[in-house]
Amino acid sequence: MSLQARFEQVVAESKNLPERPDNLTLLKMYALYKQASSGGATGERPGMTDFVARAKWDAWNALKGTQPEAAKQQ
């Protein structure tokens, strides 16, 4: 199975988890997905009042420089 096919399978499976992961795990999953599918973080960092968007952007930006293939493997 190709890396892309495995990645797509895991993404689909992640939408049907029996339990909701903790927030740190969710942020890591989000960041890896964004890095794998879109590359490095883009746009401006969300403002202080948008806590969720800011946390997501920060998690994604922390992976800056990670190759999309490496993010897919993780």
N, C-alpha and C positions, 0 to 999 in steps of 0.2 A: 504494500500500500504506500502510495506517495506521501510525502510530508504534508502537502496541501490537503489531500484527501483525509488524512488522519486528523489534521487541524480542524477541518470542517466537521468531522465526526465528533470531536471533543467539544467543539462549540455547541453543536446540537445537543449533546448529552448534558452540557452544563446548564441548559435551560430546564432540565427535568430532574434536578438533584432532590433526593428525599428530604434533606434538611438545608435550610439557608445557612451558608457559610458566615463566619464572623466578618465584621466590616473590613478588617485588614486583609483577609483572604479575598474578599470581593474586590477591594482596590487593586490587589496584585493581579487578579484575573482580568480586570478591566484594562489595566495598564499593559499587560502582555498582549491582550487582544488588539488594543489600539496600535501598539508598536508593530505587531505582526501584520495587521491589515492596512495600516496607514503610514507606518514609518514614525519618525520622530514627532514629538509634540509640536503642534502648530498653533498659531493665534496667540493672543495675549492671555496672560494668566488672569483667571476670573477674579473679581473683586472680593474684598474681605467679607462682604455680606452674603455671598453665595458659597456657603461652606462646603456643600456637596460637590459642586462643580470645581471648586478650588482644590479640594482633596483629590478628585479624579485627575485633574490636570497635573497636579504635583506628582502623583504616582506615575503617570505616563511620562512626564518630563524626566523623572529619575532614571528612566531606561534609555535616555538619550545616548546615541551611539551604538545601541544594541541592534544588530542586524535583524531584519524581519524573520529570517530563517531560524535564528537562535531563539527569538521570542516564541515562534511556533513550536519549537521543540520543548521549551519550558512549559 
